[in-house]
């Protein structure tokens, strides 16, 4: 196996991270390089760490992990996706209610706190509690890949470096693309992002079950 082969593997592993990074970008109104870097680091590090863990675990425990990895990814992505859809739907409802109140000449009690609450919510979108499940869910396939790398004539350290860098770059770009879409479509884009996350989880599940 040469560097080109590892690059192809890295691109394949990074596609889910890229899609999820786009979904994260939908949550932010302004393009922030720092945000894209943070998301890229989370996904890049875990996408590189999982193959290393898999490499050292070897084939002894591989069948145990293969039995549940797709279910873990499915459950995590579905929960996160549903949270995005519910959160965006609530925000859209509040916006509609606020617009109606303004048309009627009324002022909602908590209207002046909306901007501050939005800022707090967006900051929470990058906490360990939020990012860790996403990073794990998108890198489980990399764990199995690491196990297979153990049986190939390839340097595991070069492999994980390439996988990590490729994932970081694609995730970085994904956040920026998602942010552009999010600034145009706002809450509707977040709902779409939630649907995408659930779709990725379903795809992972169906693929591992041999249906797709």
Secondary structure, DSSP 8 states (H G I E B T S, - for coil): --HHHHHHHHHHHHHHHHHHHHHHHTT-SS--HHHHHHHHHHHHHHHHHHHHHHHHHGGGTHHHHHHHHHHHHHHHHHHHHHHHHHHHHHHHHHHHHHHHHHHTT---TTGGGHHHHHHHHHHHTTSHHHHHHHHHHTTHHHHHHHHHHTTSSS-HHHHHHHHHHHHHHHHHHHHHHHHHHHHHHTHHHHHHHHHHHHHHHHHHHHHHTT--
